[in-house]
Amino acid sequence: MKKPLILTIVTIALAAFAAGAQESTDTLEQAVVTGTRVAVSRDLLPVPVSIVGRRTLEASDENNILPVLMEQVPGLFVTTRGVTGFSVSNGAAGAISVRGFGAADGRVLVLIDGHPQFEALYGHPVGDEYIAADAERIEVSRGASSVLYGSNAMGGAINIITRKHTVDGNRLNVKLMGGSYGTYRGSATDSYRNGRFSGTASINYDRTAGHRTNSAFNSLSGMLKAGYEISDNWNVSANIDLVKSYSENPGPVSAPILEGTADILRGMSGLSFENRYERMKGALNFYYNAGNHIINDGHVASKPSQQYLFHGFDYMAGANLYEAFDIFSGNTLTAGIDAKFYGGDAYRNPVTEYYADHVNLREFAGYLFDQYNIGKFALNLGVRVEHHSVYGIEWAPQAGIAFSPAAGTSFKLSAAKGFRAPNIKEMYMFPASTEEILPEEAWSYDFTASHNFFDGALKAELGLYYTTGSNLIANVMIDGIRKFRNVGAFANKGVEFSAVWTPARNLSFNANYSFLHMDTIYTGAPRHKLYVGGNWRPGRWDFNLGAMGIAGLYLNTAATPAISNYVDLKARVGFKLSDAIQIFVRGENLLNQAYETMEGFPMPGICGFAGLTLSL
């Protein structure tokens, strides 16, 4: 990392802590469900989990959760290529990395309310469907999470928990903003509760003309969610989400692309029955999600237009049942079963280029997870056995211990196995596909220490991890023919730090830092990531300042790879005209840094926005 970059990061960090910066984050908040299926104190959970709550999402003014997660979660990075929007296929951004594990490869699992959400043919998340206005909070499990969630949680899990109104009455939230490069965002969320019934409806719009030729993007999404408490012990809830997005791919600056577009429609739905008794609690969940993708790969100026467009339809349907039993004082045993059915078809020319012809795969799993609290210690032990319709059985164990010698202090140690099943592309699509591959595997080893200082005003957490992987699937040449094979291995290790400081009621700061060492170079995973921010609220004013510094971000894997180093400084000033209305202005990349997170896709310079929020 170059000295000027280090000095810039340190300067911005000191400025943020001196002036008051970004909204206080919830990353060290206590109650979590992602690591255990049922709520448990974060101090008692040996695996590292970060939390980003509703207040942080609102303060960001982002339509999508991914830019917020990148700032607030150590070790997590997301590639970007413009003002807003990610897209799919060639030239797409939105590649999520956690500790060097790429979600684009299906090694990090995204869930909505505990249900897996990804494109089933290629096995990757679709970044444009994760809407900030729909989320109450996001829990990010950093490290192998397959014991509860199975395949694709090899390197971690991102669980988006949708909004639920908990107080009788109606609440309407509206946000409108616009700014640089013809960018406009709008969202409206109405939440209602009356006795045992609750409901939430939202609609969101996001668009930009783009800072480059042929880089426009727009997205329209909506969510409906309703719940009813059948009795004091049972409740039922259902939701449906739709996202329609259109994006243009301008291609790398060295070889611009014409007519590169992606037209995406995705839908998600779920139905849950939850029970809660004195000594047992659990749920039965059903889910279905599907997508229809129409892709024009575009062409360079010297070549003709694409004769046929890529059409892909994918689906995923499943059910999971789990029940947690308080066997005796301090002990909770969770037992669960999962069933997942997924597949789809894809073609370019429906006669001569049919890549996947109604492929259907199945996964069935059972797991046990035991949490035992004894004195100042918390022990957990879990195991999952999963059967795949092609490759058969895969095991995923996990064990951990947490020690809390005093209130506000904890030490944690854990080991867990994660795995990723071969996806449909690798087994059935294109000439390199083959069924002769096995799941990828990884082991995560974590040590975490946390402590509260100054009567809880300062909360800090430090983590060390070591991760090894084997059986990685790669496209290799065999006897002159390319085939997918299990040939790769890796070892990643690193340091993660988070802190939240609240010196006064209207003044708060947060920071996180991560260092990643990879013995094998991967793109989209920076060696150093530092975020510092805070928030100051004097009277009706609201001042936010935040800076993210990136160093050692590989843009390619050449013998002498291109590396990106930069600092992204953001600021926001809001003023409350009344208790219901706030106006605000915000700026992004205020240092006017020239940088890329994807090779050949330069990010825009200084951007400015203005808007208002309405809360009734």
N, C-alpha and C positions, 0 to 999 in steps of 0.2 A: 504494500500500500504506500503510495507516494506521500511525502511529508506535507505538501500543500493540502491534500485531502484530509489527512489526520488533523491538521490545524483548523481546517474549515469545520469538520465535525465537532471538534472540541469547542470552538467558538460558538457554534449554533447551540450546542448543548448548554453552555454556560448562559447564553442569552435566554434560552427557554426557562431555565431554572431561576434566573434573576427576574424575568418579566412576568412569569405566569403564562402557561401555555395550554396544551391540549386537554380536553375533557378527561377527568379522572377515569382511568380504565378499571374494569372489573376483573382483570386477569388473575387476581389473588383472592377473589370471592370464595366463600366456603362451600356451599352446597353444590354437589355435582351428581349427575346421573349417568354420564357417558361411560365411566369406567366400571359401573356395577349393575346397570339396568334400573336399580332403585336408588333413591337419593341417599347420599352418605356425605359426611363431612369431608371436605377436601384434605384436611390434615390426616385423616385416617386412610386415605387412598394412596398406596405406595407408588402408583404410576403418575407421571407428571401430566397435569391437565390445565390448560389455560381457558379462561372464560372471558367473553366479550359480551357485555350486556346492552340493554335497550338504550340507556343514556349515551353510551359511546357511539352506537350506531346513528342515533339522531344527530349528534354533534358533528359527525363526519360529512353530512350532506351528500353522501354517496347513494346511488341507486342500488349498487351491488355490494355484497358483504366482503368480497375478496380483497379490495384495496384496504379495508379496515382491518381485516385479519393480518395482512402483511405488516401493518404498522404495529399492531398490538400484541402479536404472538411471536416470541423468539423462535428462531429456526424455521419460520414459515416465510416463503417468498412466492410471488405470483408475477409471471411475465406480463408485460403490457406493451401496446404498440400505438396508443392514441389517447385522446381525451377521455373516451368512455367506450365500453363494449369490448368483447373478446373474440367472438366468432368460433368456428370450428374448421377442421381440415387444414390444407396447406396454408402457412402463414398466419395461423391462428395464435392469439395470445391466450392468457388465462391458464397457463400451465402452472399448477400448484406444486410446490416442493416443500417437504417437511424433512429436515435433517438430511437433505440430499436425495430423499425418495421422491420420485416424480409421480404425481397423480395422473399426468398424461399417459403414463405407462400402466395405470391402474394399481399403483402401489400405495396410494393414499385414498381412503374411502370417504366419500361425502354422503351424509345421511340427512334426511329431513324427518324430524320426530322419531329418530331411530330406524327409519326405513332407508335402504340403500338407494342412491340416486346417481345413475351414470348411464352413458350411452352403451347399450348392451353389445353392439357389434364390435366396437373398438375398445371397450372397457374403460373409457376415460370420462371424467366429469364434463359437464357442459356449463361453463362459468356463467353464461348469461341468464341462467334460470335461478340463481341464488340471490333473491331480492331482499334488500336490507329492511324495507318497510314491513315485510311479513314476519320478521324474526323477533322474538322476545329476547333471545340470547343465543350465543354459539359457544359450544364447548369443544375444545380441540385437544384430543388425546395425542400426545407426542411420544411416539414409539409404537411397537407392535401391539395391535388391538384385536387380533383375530380370535381370541378366546371367546369374545362375545359376538363379534360381527363377521367372522369368517373371512372369506377371500376378499382381496383388495384392501384390507386393513393392515397390510404388511408393514407399512411404515407409520401408520397413524390413522386417526378417524376425526372427521369434522362433522359434528352433529348440530344441525340447525334446528332449534326448538321454536316452533311458531307461536304467535301471540295468542293470549287468552285473557279475556277481561275477568277480573276477580272481584270487582266491587259493583254493586247494583247501580244502574244508571247507564247513560250513553256518553261516549267520548268520541269526538271527531278530530282527526289530525290531518291537516293539509299542508303540503310544502310545494312551493313553486320557485324555480330559479332558472336563470339563463346567463349566457356569457360567451366567452371566446369561441370562435370557429362555429358559430351557429349552433351552440350546444344549449339544449333545453331539457329540464327535468321537472316532472310533476308527479306527486303521489297524494292519494287520499285514502285514509284508513278510518273506518267506523267500527267501534267496538261497543257491544251492548250486553248487559246482563240484567236479568229480572228473576230473582229467586234461584231456581235450579237450572234455568236456561241461560246460556251465554253464546254469543256469536261475534264473528269478526269478518268484515269484508274490506277488500282493498283493491285499488287499481293504480298502476304505475306506468309512467311513460318516460322514455329516455331517448334522446336523439342527438346527433352531431353531424355536421357537414364534413368534419375531419380536417386535420391540419395538412394533409397531403391530398393530391389529386386522387380520386377514386378510393377514398377512405371513409365514406359515410357509414353511419350506423343508426339503427333505430330499434326500439324494443317496446312492446306493449304487453303487460302482464296483469293478472288478476288472481285473487284468492278469495275463497269462501270457506269459513270454518264455523262449525256449530257444535255445541256440547250440551248434554243434559244429565243432571245428577238424578239417576233413577231412584236412589235411596242414599242413606248416609254411607253405605259401603260400596255402591256401584255407580259408575257413570259411563256414558257413551259419548263419543265424539266422532265427527267426520269432517273431511276437508277435501277440497278440489282446487288445483292450481293450473293455470294455463299461461304459457309464455310464447309469444310470437316475436321473432327477431329477424332482422335483415342486416347484413353487413357486406361491405366491399373490401376486397383484399388488394391493396395497391402494389404488393410485391416488394422485394428489397429495392433500395434506391439504385443499385447497380444494374437491375434488370426489371424495370417496372412492368406491371401486369395490367392488361386491359380485360374488362368484363369478368373479373374474378368476384363472384358473389356467393353468399350462403344464405339460404332461405330456410329458417328453422321453426318448426312448431313442436312444442313439447307440452305434455300434460301429466299431472301427478294427482293421485287420489289416495285416500286412506280412510279406514274405519277401525276404531279402537273401542274395546270394552275393558275398563279398568276396575279392579276391586281393591279395597283397602280395609283390612280388619286389624284387630289389635296385634295379632301375632303372625299375620300373613298379608301379603300384597302382591299384585301382579297385573298382567294384562294379556289380552288376546288381540292381536293386530293383523289387519289385512291391508295390503297395499297393491297399487298398480301404477306403473308409469310407462309412457310410450313417447316416441318421437318420430317425426317425419322430416328428413333432411333432403333438401334439393341443392346440390353444389355445382357451381360452374367454376372449374379450376382456372379459367381464364387463359390468356395467351400473351406472349410478348408481341411487340408491334410487327416483327418480321414474319409472324406465323398467323394462320387463319384462326377464326373463332372455333371454339369447341363444337363438334357436330352433335354430340349428345351430352346431357347433363347426368351427373351422378344422383341416383335416387336411393335413399336408405330408409327403411322402416325398422325400428327396434322396439322391443317391449320387455318389461320385467314385471312379474306378478309373484306375490309371495304372502306368507303368513308366518307369524312368530307368536309363540305362547311361552310365557315365563311366569314363575311364581316364586316369591321369596318367603321363606319360613324362618321365624325367630325360634329356633330349636330350643335354646335356653338362653339365659341372660348373657348378652354380649355376643351372641353368635347368630349370624344370618346366612342361611343356605339358599342360593338361587339356582333353580333348575329350569332349563328352557329347551325348546325345540324350534328349529327353523326349517322352512321349506321355501325354495326359490325356483321359479321357472322363467327362463329368458331366452330370447332369440330374435329372429327377424330375417329380412332378406334385403339384398342390395344389388343394383345393376346400373349399368350405363346404357348400353344398347340392350334392350330387353330380349333380343334374339341371340346376339353373339357375345355379350359381355355381362353375364349373370354371375355375380361374385358369391352371393349367399342365397341359397334357394330354400326359404322357409326352414332355417336351422333352428332347432329347439334343444335346449340343454336344461338339466335339472340338478339341483343341489339339495341335500337333506342333511341336517345336523342336529346334534344334541350336545348340551354342555351343562356342567356343574361349576358353580362359583361359590366359594365359602369365605366369609369375612368373620373373623373372630377377634373381638376386642377384649383384652385382658389387662387390667391396670393401665399402664402408660404405653402398652404395646397394641398394635393392630396387625394381625396376620391375615393374608389372603392366599388362597390357592384355587386355581381353576384349571379346567381342561375341556377342550372341545374336540369332538370327532365328527368329521364331515365326509359325506360320500358324494362324489361327483359322477355324473352319468357316463363320463368318458374315462377319466384316469383313476377313479376309485377312491380309496380312503386317504385322508390327511388328518393328522393330529396337531393340536395347538395347545400346549400347556402354558401356564403363567403362575408365578409365585412372587410374593413380596412381603415386606415387613415395614411398618412405620413405628417410630418411637417418639413420644412427646414428653420430654423430661419436665416441661413446665408449660403453662398456658402461653400460647403464641409461639412456641418453638417446636419444631419437628424435624426428624431425620428419616429419610425413606430410602429403601433399597428394593429393587425389583428386577426380575428377569422374565422375558416373555418371548414366545415364538409367534411370528406372523408369516402369512403365505399369500400368494396370488395365483389363482387358477389361470391357465392359458385362456386367452379370450378367443372369440369367434374368428376374428381376423387372422390370428396366428394358427388356428386349427383348420379353417375352411375357406378363407378368402384369399385370392391371388395365388400365383404359382408357388410361392415359398411356403404356403400353409401345409401343416401336417398334424396328425393326431399323435405323433411319436414324441411328445414333449410332456414334461411333468410340471407341477406347480413350482414357482419360485419360492424360496424360503429365506427367512431372516430371523436373527435373534437380537433382541434389544436388552441391554443392561444399563440400568439407571441408578444414580445416587443423587438425592435431592435434599437440601437443607434449607429451612426457612425460619425466619425469626421476626417478631414484631418489636420495634423500638419505640421509645417515647410514648408508652401507654397505648400502643397501637396506631399512633399517627404515621409511622413509617413501617411498611411491610415489605420485606425483601426475601427473595428466593434465589438460590444458586443451585444449578444442576450440572452434573457431569454424565455423559453417556458414551457408550461404545456399542456399535452395531455391526454385525457381520451378515453377509448374504451369500447365498449359493444357488445353483441351478438357474441363474438368470437366463432368460430367453433372449436370444439374439439371432439376427438374420445373417447366416454365414454361408460361405461358399463350400460345397461338398461335391467333389468330382465334377467341377464345372457348373454345378447347379446350386442356386441359392435355396436354402431351407432354414426354417426356424429350428433351433436346437438349444438345449440347456448347456450353455458353455461358460457363463459368466460368474464372477464372484467379486466381492468388494468388502471393504472394512471402513466404516466411517466412525469418527469420534469427534466430540466437541464439548463446548461449554455454553450454558444458557443462563441468563440472569434477568430477573424482573424485579421492579420496585414500584411501589405506590406511596407517595408522601402527601399528607393532608395537614399542613401546618396551621391552617385556619379554616373556618367553615366555608368561606367563599374562595379559597385558594387551594389548588391541588396540582400535583405533578406526577408523572409516570415515566418510566424508562424501561427499556429492555435491550439486551445485547445478546448476540449469539456468534460463536466461532465454530466453523465447520472445517474439519480436515478430511478430505477424500483421497483414498489411495488410487482411485480411478476417477478421472475428470468427467463430470457431467455438466451440461448446460443448465441454466436456470436455478442454480443453487449457490449463492454468494458465500465466500469464505468468511467475511465479516458483515454483520448487519447490526446497526445501532439505531434505535429510535428514542428520542427524548421529546417530551411534550408536557403541556400543562394548561390550566384554565384559571382565570381570575374573573370573578363576578361581582364587581362593585355596583350595588344598586341595580339599575335597569340595564347596565352594560354587561357584555359578555365578551371577554377577550380570549382568543385561543391562538397558540403558536406551537408548531410541531416541526421536527426535522428528522428525516431518515437518511442515514449515511450508509452507502453500499460500497464495499471494496472486494475485489477478487471475484467478480461475477464473470464466469466463462461464457463467451458468446459462441464458441465452437470448440471442437476437440482436436484441432490440428496439432501438429508437432510443436508449433509455437502459437498457442491459441490467443485469439483476441480477448481482452479482458476489459470489463466496464467498471469504472469507479465514479461515483457521483454522490451529491447531496441534494435531496429534495426538501425544500423549505416551504411550508404552508402556513397561512395565517387566516384568521377569521375574526371579524368584529360584528357583534350583534347588539341590537338595541330593542328593548321591549316598549312598544308604543302603548300597550296595555297588558293585562294579565293574559289575554288571548292572542295577541298579535306581536310577532317579532320580525323586524327586518334585519338583513345581514348582508355583508359583502365578504368575499373570500378570495384569496389568491393562491395559486399553485406554482411550483417551480420558480419561486421568487428570486432565486439566484441565477435564473436563466441558464441553467446547466444544459450542455449539449451531451446527451447520453442515450444509450440503447440498452434494453433488456433482452432484445432479440436482434441478432445480427442483421443489419440492413434495414431496420425499422427504427429510425430516429424518433425520439419522443418530442412533443411540442415544447416550446420555450415558455415564457411567462404566460399564465392564463388567469383571467379574472372573471368572477361571477357575482351576481347579486340576486337576492330573492327574499321571500317572506315565508313565515310559518304561521299557521292558524290552529289554535287548540281550543276546542269548545266542549 
